[in-house]
Amino acid sequence: MSPLENKNRCLQMVAAWNRADVSGVTEHWAPDVTHYNLDGEPHDTELVLTAMRGSLVSFSDLRLEVKSILAEGDRVMLRLTATATHSGEFAGIPATGRKVTWHYLEELRFNEEGKVVEHWDIFDFAPLFRELGHPAPAL
C-alpha cells in the first residue's frame, strides 16, 4: 500500500471514531495488531478496546480533529485534538457536563494489505484536567 492509501485509511478511522463507530476503526486493524503505551510496552487489544468504549461513555459527542497527518513508507503520524462533553466518570472524576479538550499523537504502521500492525498513542490530558478543575495526575 502507498503512503497516500495508508493516510486515507487513517482518515477513515478518524471519521468512524467521530461517528462513535468503534468497529469502523477496528476493521482497519490486523488480527495481530500490537498497541504500545508511552514506554513502548505492548498493550492488549482488549484493553485498548475497553478504553475506547469507555471514552465514548465518559465523553459524549467526542470528536477528533486532525491537525496534521504525515505518511512515509508504511507509517502514518497524526496530531489530533479531541473535544467533547464530560458526560460520564473519567479517572474517578464524576461527570461535570463541561466541554473539554485534549491532544494526542498517534503513529500507525501498516502491512502490505493496508491493515494496522503497530499502533502508538501519546496523550496530553493536561488541558482536559485543567478544564475539569483537577490537577493532572503526577507524571
Secondary structure, 3 states (H helix, E strand, C coil): CCHHHHHHHHHHHHHHHHCCCHHHHHCCEEEEEEEECCCCCEECHHHHHHHHHHHHHHEEEEEEEEEEEEEECCEEEEEEEEEEEECCCECCECCCCCEEEEEEEEEEEECCCCCEEEEEEEEECHHHHHHCCCCCCCC
